């Protein structure tokens, strides 16, 4: 009986163990199935991730290629823009250079005018004005390469400023005052009612200037003005009223000729007219009169005046400007 209870007990334990084993097996199978399903799901998810990653990689590759294409296009556009900018800069430079050369040609004409005024006309003031205008135009261009030209102009202007020039205005005023006093100067001969003799033939050559010709013609006519009469045992020249007026007219004409020559800077005609006026004063006016003496002294002072002083060449600035034009052409 005891052996029978022991067999039954082992029987229940075995069944329990079997049940537990079955439970374990069922649980393990369920767990394995879930694990298998999870692994399958994971493989599917990994496959999807791999596919997405591949798609993303392809998209990145496409974008990279697009970025490279865009970079190349940008570089090409930048190159074209740089070329366009260089072309525009070159055009501006050429246009600016053309304007500058045109301005420099104008300065060249001013420098040539300064030389002509100084050497041909003896006009120092006009030459100085031309140089000053040329320097102002060069300053407006503002090119460092023109500095040597401006230095030469400054030196030439200094040379002109250092000259002792004739007092043209003072000489002109003196001649006008002399002409205004001609009617008050006493004649050496007494006016008379006698008729003058006919003019002598064989006149000397006529000067070239019109003002000198007028004075010369009138002065030559004076050679036959006087009639000499004996009064109280002495010889005394006499003039008619018309002849006395003619003497004054000739003197006034000589002074007018001197003024015209002065304004024209004609040194030869100026001194010819002054010599004629001095001869008229000495021959036909009273030498002991103070007014006549003062007029003669004024004419002597004016005779020492030179209307054409020696002026500098003024060609250094022009030579330098032409060298600059040749080098920049």
FENKAGI-V493939 format. One record per residue. RES is the residue in one small letter. PHI is phi in whole degrees, 0 to 359 (999 if undefined). BURIAL is # if it has 24 or more other C-alpha atoms within 12 Angstrom, else .. Layout:
# FENKAGI-V493939
RES|PHI|BURIAL + RES|PHI|BURIAL
This chain:
# FENKAGI-V493939
x|999|. + x|296|. + x|293|. + x|292|. + x|290|. + x|294|. + x|293|. + x|295|. + x|295|. + x|295|. + x|295|. + x|294|. + x|296|. + x|294|. + x|300|. + x|297|. + x|296|. + x|295|. + x|298|. + x|297|. + x|295|. + x|296|. + x|298|. + x|297|. + x|295|. + x|297|. + x|296|. + x|296|. + x|297|. + x|298|. + x|295|. + x|297|. + x|295|. + x|297|. + x|297|. + x|297|. + x|296|. + x|297|. + x|296|. + x|296|. + x|297|. + x|297|. + x|295|. + x|295|. + x|298|. + x|297|. + x|297|. + x|296|. + x|298|. + x|296|. + x|296|. + x|296|. + x|296|. + x|296|. + x|296|. + x|297|. + x|297|. + x|297|. + x|296|. + x|297|. + x|297|. + x|297|. + x|296|. + x|297|. + x|296|. + x|297|. + x|297|. + x|295|. + x|297|. + x|297|. + x|297|. + x|296|. + x|295|. + x|297|. + x|297|. + x|296|. + x|295|. + x|296|. + x|297|. + x|296|. + x|296|. + x|296|. + x|297|. + x|295|. + x|297|. + x|296|. + x|296|. + x|296|. + x|298|. + x|295|. + x|296|. + x|298|. + x|296|. + x|293|. + x|295|. + x|296|. + x|296|. + x|294|. + x|296|. + x|296|# + x|296|# + x|297|. + x|294|# + x|292|# + x|295|. + x|296|# + x|296|# + x|300|# + x|295|. + x|295|# + x|294|# + x|295|# + x|296|# + x|299|# + x|295|# + x|297|# + x|296|# + x|284|# + x|272|. + x|266|. + x|259|# + x|64|# + x|264|# + x|293|# + x|296|# + x|296|# + x|296|# + x|296|# + x|295|# + x|296|# + x|294|# + x|297|# + x|294|# + x|298|# + x|293|# + x|296|. + x|292|# + x|294|# + x|295|. + x|291|. + x|291|# + x|57|. + x|245|. + x|302|. + x|292|. + x|264|# + x|298|. + x|296|. + x|295|# + x|293|# + x|297|. + x|296|# + x|297|# + x|299|# + x|294|# + x|291|# + x|295|# + x|295|. + x|297|# + x|293|# + x|293|. + x|278|. + x|287|. + x|264|. + x|267|. + x|298|# + x|275|. + x|298|# + x|295|. + x|296|. + x|295|# + x|295|# + x|296|. + x|298|# + x|295|# + x|294|# + x|293|. + x|298|# + x|297|# + x|289|. + x|263|. + x|301|# + x|294|. + x|263|. + x|282|# + x|283|# + x|278|# + x|285|# + x|264|# + x|281|# + x|298|# + x|219|. + x|269|. + x|291|. + x|273|. + x|288|# + x|288|. + x|292|. + x|296|. + x|285|. + x|277|. + x|82|. + x|286|. + x|291|. + x|302|. + x|272|. + x|296|. + x|279|. + x|290|. + x|293|. + x|289|# + x|288|# + x|297|# + x|296|# + x|294|# + x|295|# + x|297|# + x|292|# + x|295|# + x|294|# + x|292|# + x|289|# + x|296|# + x|244|# + x|281|# + x|272|# + x|242|# + x|263|. + x|240|. + x|265|. + x|231|. + x|55|. + x|77|. + x|236|. + x|269|. + x|225|. + x|290|# + x|227|# + x|235|# + x|283|# + x|298|. + x|294|. + x|292|# + x|298|# + x|293|# + x|294|# + x|301|# + x|296|# + x|296|# + x|295|# + x|297|# + x|297|# + x|293|# + x|296|# + x|293|# + x|294|# + x|297|# + x|296|# + x|295|# + x|297|# + x|295|# + x|297|# + x|295|# + x|272|. + x|56|# + x|266|# + x|296|# + x|296|# + x|295|# + x|299|# + x|287|# + x|296|# + x|294|# + x|296|# + x|298|# + x|297|# + x|294|# + x|296|# + x|295|# + x|297|# + x|299|# + x|291|# + x|272|# + x|236|# + x|237|# + x|289|. + x|287|# + x|270|. + x|272|. + x|294|. + x|294|. + x|293|# + x|298|. + x|294|. + x|295|# + x|297|# + x|296|. + x|295|# + x|294|# + x|298|. + x|295|. + x|291|# + x|296|# + x|284|. + x|277|# + x|253|# + x|277|# + x|235|# + x|292|. + x|288|. + x|253|# + x|295|# + x|291|# + x|61|# + x|253|# + x|295|# + x|295|# + x|294|# + x|297|. + x|292|# + x|294|# + x|294|# + x|294|. + x|295|# + x|296|# + x|292|. + x|285|. + x|262|. + x|283|.
